[in-house]
């Protein structure tokens, strides 16, 4: 039950976070939006860090933590860029394929792949193709004014690739540090690389109306990771499969909250991609 609640909680938290990221990016711009989410996330972690056991970190573990932090910040920046120009229902499912990217990298490096894994990867690729397929009446952005889905999908795909690398880096470090410390590097790096330079340049203005959304986005981003970690402690496979439905959940939220429309082909693509990611998570967990 804990694994189910943890995985489902992560999917919901990250899906709500995607809605917040889309609103923030379109209002503040991707860099300023992420800068606020990073600094607020860091502040949220402070109490947990104070009461958490301070781990001994050697040079190798520190290297993996830094690399995971860089990959996480870079991936999030790409996600915010994608959400600032495209539909949540297009971007979120592609980003949720990060685990498939990790598996693909392992295969390229020479790791053997089973029939089930190959079928799951094929489903992920097929789902992405269906999602970014552009109808004739959407060449100039569609009725709702969005840019063509291919542009947002490129950023989302780049984010999935970056997060896929980050999963490997985080996995190498996770065995030596508590979860809360593994969540820390991206926020520290984000504050140093984004928040401080923007603050010095006087570009960290946050309209009062958008401040609650920034706080909610930071809470969801951190909570999602913690929920997944809690679930994975009991059953990695179940937690991973449920967490991998983030894209589908986000697409559903976007339809409910923003009346965001996808074509039937894109909806089919979301379903195929989600099933592929869930199958791959179950087979490789």
C-alpha positions in Angstrom: 0.0 0.0 0.0 2.9 2.4 0.8 4.4 1.8 -2.6 1.0 2.5 -4.3 0.4 5.7 -2.4 4.0 6.8 -2.9 4.0 6.3 -6.7 0.5 7.7 -7.1 1.4 10.7 -4.9 4.5 11.4 -7.0 2.5 11.3 -10.2 -0.1 13.7 -8.9 2.5 16.0 -7.3 4.6 16.2 -10.5 1.4 16.6 -12.6 0.2 19.6 -10.5 3.8 20.9 -10.7 3.6 20.8 -14.5 0.5 23.0 -14.4 2.3 25.5 -12.1 5.4 25.4 -14.3 3.3 26.2 -17.4 1.6 29.2 -15.8 4.9 30.5 -14.3 6.9 30.1 -17.5 4.3 31.9 -19.6 4.1 34.7 -17.0 7.7 35.1 -15.8 9.8 33.4 -18.5 11.4 30.0 -18.1 14.6 31.2 -16.3 12.9 33.4 -13.7 10.2 30.9 -13.1 12.7 28.1 -12.4 14.8 30.5 -10.3 11.9 31.1 -8.0 11.0 27.4 -7.8 14.6 26.5 -6.9 15.0 29.1 -4.1 11.6 28.2 -2.6 12.4 24.5 -2.8 15.7 25.1 -1.0 13.9 26.9 1.8 11.4 24.1 2.1 14.2 21.6 2.5 16.0 23.5 5.3 13.9 22.0 8.2 14.4 18.5 6.9 18.1 19.0 6.5 18.5 20.3 10.0 16.9 17.2 11.6 18.4 14.8 9.1 21.5 12.7 9.7 24.4 14.4 8.0 26.1 11.8 5.7 29.8 11.3 5.1 30.3 12.2 1.5 33.5 11.1 -0.2 34.9 12.6 -3.5 33.2 10.1 -5.8 29.7 10.5 -4.2 30.1 14.3 -4.3 30.9 14.1 -8.0 27.7 12.1 -8.7 25.7 14.5 -6.6 27.0 17.5 -8.5 26.4 15.8 -11.8 22.8 14.9 -10.8 22.2 18.4 -9.7 23.4 19.9 -12.9 21.3 17.4 -15.0 18.2 18.1 -12.9 18.5 21.9 -13.2 19.3 21.7 -17.0 16.4 19.3 -17.5 13.9 21.5 -15.5 15.0 24.6 -17.5 14.2 22.7 -20.7 10.9 21.6 -19.3 10.0 25.1 -18.3 11.0 26.3 -21.8 8.8 23.6 -23.4 5.8 24.4 -21.1 6.2 28.1 -21.9 5.6 27.5 -25.6 3.6 24.3 -25.8 0.7 22.3 -24.5 1.0 20.4 -21.2 -0.5 17.4 -22.7 2.3 17.3 -25.3 5.2 18.1 -23.1 4.5 16.2 -19.9 4.1 12.7 -21.4 7.4 13.1 -23.4 9.3 14.2 -20.3 7.9 11.3 -18.3 9.8 9.0 -20.8 13.1 9.8 -19.0 13.3 6.3 -17.8 13.0 5.0 -21.3 15.9 7.3 -22.3 18.0 5.8 -19.5 17.2 2.3 -20.8 18.1 3.3 -24.3 21.4 4.7 -23.2 22.2 1.5 -21.5 21.3 -0.5 -24.6 23.6 1.7 -26.7 26.4 1.1 -24.2 26.0 -2.6 -24.8 23.5 -3.8 -22.2 21.3 -6.8 -23.4 17.7 -6.0 -23.8 14.8 -8.4 -23.5 11.8 -8.8 -25.8 9.5 -7.0 -23.4 11.8 -4.1 -22.9 12.3 -3.7 -26.7 8.5 -3.7 -27.1 8.1 -1.1 -24.3 10.8 1.1 -25.9 9.1 0.8 -29.3 5.8 1.9 -27.7 7.5 4.9 -26.2 8.9 5.9 -29.5 5.6 5.3 -31.2 3.7 7.4 -28.6 6.1 10.3 -29.1 5.6 10.2 -32.9 1.8 10.3 -32.4 1.9 13.1 -29.9 4.0 15.4 -32.1 2.1 14.6 -35.3 0.8 17.9 -36.5 -2.6 18.0 -38.1 -3.1 20.2 -41.2 -5.2 22.7 -39.3 -2.6 23.2 -36.7 0.3 24.3 -38.9 0.2 27.8 -37.6 -0.4 26.9 -34.0 -4.0 25.7 -33.9 -7.1 27.4 -32.8 -5.8 28.1 -29.3 -2.7 29.9 -30.5 -0.1 27.4 -29.3 3.1 27.0 -31.4 3.4 23.9 -33.5 3.8 20.8 -31.1 7.1 19.8 -32.7 9.0 22.8 -31.2 7.8 22.1 -27.6 8.4 18.3 -28.2 12.0 19.0 -29.1 12.5 20.8 -25.7 10.6 18.1 -23.9 12.7 15.4 -25.6 15.9 17.2 -24.7 14.6 17.4 -21.1 13.8 13.6 -21.0 17.3 12.9 -22.3 18.9 15.1 -19.7 16.7 13.7 -16.9 17.6 10.2 -18.1 21.3 10.9 -17.6 20.4 12.5 -14.2 18.7 9.3 -13.1 21.9 7.4 -13.6 23.9 10.0 -11.7 21.3 10.1 -8.8 21.3 6.3 -8.7 25.1 6.2 -8.2 24.8 8.7 -5.3 21.6 7.5 -3.7 23.1 4.5 -2.0 25.4 6.7 0.1 23.1 9.6 1.1 19.6 10.1 2.6 16.9 11.1 0.1 16.6 14.6 1.5 20.3 15.2 0.7 19.9 13.7 -2.8 17.2 16.4 -3.4 19.5 19.2 -2.2 22.1 19.6 -5.0 19.7 20.7 -7.8 18.3 23.4 -5.5 21.7 24.6 -4.5 22.9 24.7 -8.1 19.7 26.3 -9.2 20.0 29.1 -6.7 23.7 29.7 -7.5 23.3 29.5 -11.3 19.9 31.1 -11.7 18.5 32.9 -8.7 21.6 34.8 -7.5 22.5 36.2 -11.0 18.9 37.2 -11.7 18.7 38.8 -8.2 21.9 40.8 -8.8 20.5 41.9 -12.2 17.3 43.0 -10.5 15.2 40.5 -12.5 13.7 38.5 -9.7 10.4 40.4 -9.4 7.5 38.2 -8.5 3.9 39.5 -9.0 1.8 39.0 -5.9 -0.9 37.2 -7.9 1.6 34.6 -9.1 3.5 34.0 -5.8 1.2 31.2 -4.6 1.6 29.3 -7.8 5.4 29.6 -7.5 5.2 28.2 -3.9 2.9 25.4 -5.0 5.2 24.5 -7.8 8.2 24.3 -5.5 6.2 22.2 -3.0 5.1 19.8 -5.7 8.5 19.4 -7.2 10.1 18.4 -3.9 7.1 16.4 -2.6 7.0 14.3 -5.8 10.5 13.2 -5.3 10.0 12.4 -1.6 6.8 10.5 -2.3 8.5 8.4 -5.0 11.4 7.6 -2.7 9.1 6.6 0.1 7.2 4.2 -2.2 10.3 2.8 -3.8 11.6 1.7 -0.3 8.8 -0.8 -0.2 8.4 -1.8 -3.9 10.4 -0.1 -6.6 8.4 -1.6 -9.5 5.0 -0.5 -8.2 6.2 3.0 -7.3 8.0 3.4 -10.6 5.0 2.3 -12.7 2.6 4.6 -10.9 5.0 7.5 -11.0 5.5 7.0 -14.7 1.9 8.0 -15.3 2.7 11.6 -14.5 2.4 12.6 -18.2 -1.1 11.1 -18.5 -2.2 12.7 -15.2 -0.8 16.1 -16.3 -2.6 15.8 -19.6 -5.9 15.1 -17.8 -5.4 18.0 -15.4 -4.6 20.3 -18.3 -7.9 19.3 -20.0 -9.9 19.8 -16.8 -8.2 23.1 -15.6 -7.3 24.8 -18.9 -9.7 23.0 -21.3 -6.5 22.1 -23.2 -7.4 20.2 -26.3 -5.4 17.4 -28.0 -6.3 15.6 -31.2 -7.5 12.0 -31.0 -4.2 10.9 -32.5 -2.3 12.8 -29.7 -4.5 11.3 -27.0 -3.7 7.9 -28.4 0.0 8.8 -28.4 -0.2 9.8 -24.7 -1.9 6.5 -23.9 0.7 4.4 -25.9 3.6 6.3 -24.4 2.3 6.0 -20.8 1.8 2.2 -21.2 5.2 1.9 -22.7 6.9 3.8 -19.9 4.9 1.8 -17.3 5.8 -1.5 -18.8 9.5 -0.5 -19.1 9.5 0.6 -15.4 8.0 -2.7 -14.3 10.5 -4.7 -16.4 13.6 -2.8 -15.3 12.8 -1.9 -11.7 
